[in-house]
């Protein structure tokens, strides 16, 4: 079974558990507006490099669930993998990301556009550190991702990862 089939089945099960029929979900999922397209600049098949030019990994980001979400599939140069589901929640108007990595890291982030960049903040399952990830579309078609952590509730930030995404 493909990852897309598994995701679709899980989404239908979730909607069913919430008492939403497939027809209702289809009707409710008018996700082609500009608000739902705010993160579309990240869609693509990417090669990711650190600022010093070293290959960090490959990332594929694609629309899923009637364009209501983005599914990220990451493979790091060192062999680690991860997946994230990114979506705009109409109940709070915020973008959310749920990340699960092969090393056991789980991130729950939320936020939105800030000065043309997507900025998501939250916490992980590790030490109680704040996480902030910023994706910025660059004029040349690349995307810069800056992942920062704070151990003092946002008073100061340290870079955890910086990557430049180039289309493959």
C-alpha positions as CSV (number, residue, x, y, z in Angstrom):
1,X,0.0,0.0,0.0
2,X,1.4,3.4,-0.9
3,X,2.0,6.2,1.6
4,X,-0.8,8.2,-0.1
5,X,-3.3,5.3,0.3
6,X,-2.4,4.9,3.9
7,X,-2.7,8.6,4.5
8,X,-6.1,8.7,2.8
9,X,-7.4,5.7,4.7
10,X,-6.2,7.3,8.0
11,X,-7.8,10.7,7.1
12,X,-11.2,9.0,6.2
13,X,-11.1,7.1,9.5
14,X,-10.4,10.3,11.4
15,X,-13.3,12.1,9.6
16,X,-15.6,9.1,10.2
17,X,-14.7,9.1,13.9
18,X,-15.6,12.8,14.0
19,X,-18.9,12.0,12.4
20,X,-18.1,13.7,9.0
21,X,-19.1,11.8,5.9
22,X,-17.0,11.7,2.8
23,X,-19.5,14.0,1.0
24,X,-19.4,16.5,3.8
25,X,-15.6,16.4,3.9
26,X,-15.5,17.0,0.2
27,X,-17.9,19.9,0.5
28,X,-16.1,21.4,3.4
29,X,-12.6,21.1,1.8
30,X,-12.6,24.1,-0.4
31,X,-8.9,24.6,0.1
32,X,-8.0,26.3,-3.1
33,X,-8.1,29.9,-1.7
34,X,-5.1,32.1,-1.0
35,X,-5.0,31.4,2.7
36,X,-4.6,27.6,2.1
37,X,-2.0,28.4,-0.5
38,X,0.2,30.4,1.9
39,X,2.7,27.6,2.2
40,X,2.7,26.5,-1.5
41,X,6.1,27.9,-2.0
42,X,7.5,24.9,-0.1
43,X,5.9,22.4,-2.5
44,X,8.4,20.5,-4.6
45,X,11.1,17.9,-4.8
46,X,14.1,19.4,-3.1
47,X,17.8,18.9,-2.5
48,X,18.8,20.6,0.8
49,X,22.3,21.9,1.5
50,X,23.7,23.5,4.7
51,X,25.1,27.1,4.3
52,X,28.6,25.7,3.7
53,X,27.3,23.7,0.7
54,X,27.2,20.2,2.2
55,X,24.3,18.0,1.3
56,X,21.9,17.8,4.2
57,X,19.3,15.7,2.6
58,X,16.4,15.4,0.2
59,X,12.8,16.6,0.9
60,X,9.6,16.1,-1.0
61,X,6.6,18.3,-0.1
62,X,3.3,17.7,-1.9
63,X,-0.4,18.7,-1.6
64,X,-2.6,16.1,0.0
65,X,-6.3,15.7,1.1
66,X,-7.8,17.9,-1.7
67,X,-5.0,20.5,-1.3
68,X,-6.0,21.0,2.3
69,X,-2.6,19.8,3.6
70,X,1.0,19.4,2.7
71,X,2.8,16.2,3.3
72,X,6.6,16.4,3.8
73,X,8.9,13.4,3.3
74,X,12.5,14.0,4.5
75,X,15.5,11.8,4.0
76,X,18.7,13.1,5.6
77,X,22.1,12.7,4.1
78,X,23.0,10.6,7.2
79,X,20.1,8.2,6.7
80,X,17.5,9.7,9.1
81,X,14.0,10.1,7.9
82,X,10.9,12.1,8.9
83,X,7.4,13.1,7.9
84,X,5.3,16.1,8.6
85,X,1.7,16.9,8.0
86,X,1.1,20.7,7.6
87,X,-2.4,22.2,7.4
88,X,-4.4,25.3,8.0
89,X,-7.0,24.8,10.8
90,X,-10.1,26.8,10.1
91,X,-11.1,26.7,13.8
92,X,-8.1,28.9,14.9
93,X,-6.9,30.3,11.5
94,X,-3.3,29.0,12.2
95,X,-1.0,26.7,10.3
96,X,0.0,23.6,12.2
97,X,2.7,21.0,11.7
98,X,3.0,17.6,13.2
99,X,6.5,16.2,12.6
100,X,7.6,12.7,13.4
101,X,11.3,11.7,12.9
102,X,13.0,8.3,12.8
103,X,15.1,9.4,15.8
104,X,11.9,9.7,17.9
105,X,11.5,13.4,17.8
106,X,7.9,14.6,17.6
107,X,7.2,18.3,17.0
108,X,3.8,20.1,17.3
109,X,4.1,23.5,15.8
110,X,1.7,26.3,14.9
111,X,1.8,29.8,13.4
112,X,1.5,31.5,10.1
113,X,2.9,34.0,7.6
114,X,5.1,36.7,9.0
115,X,6.6,39.2,6.5
116,X,6.4,36.7,3.7
117,X,7.9,33.8,5.7
118,X,6.1,30.8,7.2
119,X,6.9,30.8,10.9
120,X,5.8,27.9,13.1
121,X,6.5,27.6,16.9
122,X,5.9,24.9,19.5
123,X,7.5,22.2,21.5
124,X,8.8,18.7,21.0
125,X,8.7,15.6,23.0
126,X,12.2,16.2,24.4
127,X,13.3,18.7,26.9
128,X,10.8,21.6,27.3
129,X,12.5,23.8,24.8
130,X,10.7,26.2,22.4
131,X,11.1,25.4,18.8
132,X,10.8,27.9,16.0
133,X,11.1,27.0,12.3
134,X,11.0,29.7,9.6
135,X,10.7,29.0,5.9
136,X,11.5,31.9,3.6
137,X,11.0,31.8,-0.2
138,X,14.0,33.3,-2.0
139,X,13.9,35.3,-5.2
140,X,15.8,32.6,-7.1
141,X,13.1,29.9,-6.4
142,X,15.0,28.4,-3.4
143,X,13.6,28.2,0.1
144,X,15.6,28.9,3.3
145,X,14.7,26.9,6.4
146,X,15.9,28.2,9.7
147,X,15.2,26.0,12.8
148,X,15.9,27.6,16.1
149,X,15.6,26.5,19.7
150,X,15.2,28.5,22.9
151,X,15.9,27.2,26.4
152,X,14.8,30.5,28.1
153,X,11.2,30.7,26.8
154,X,12.1,32.8,23.7
155,X,14.5,35.3,25.3
156,X,17.3,34.0,23.1
157,X,17.5,31.6,20.2
158,X,20.2,29.2,18.9
159,X,20.3,27.8,15.4
160,X,19.6,24.0,15.4
161,X,19.5,23.6,11.6
162,X,19.8,25.9,8.5
163,X,19.1,24.6,5.0
164,X,18.8,25.9,1.5
165,X,16.2,24.1,-0.5
166,X,16.9,23.9,-4.3
167,X,14.5,22.1,-6.7
168,X,15.8,18.8,-8.0
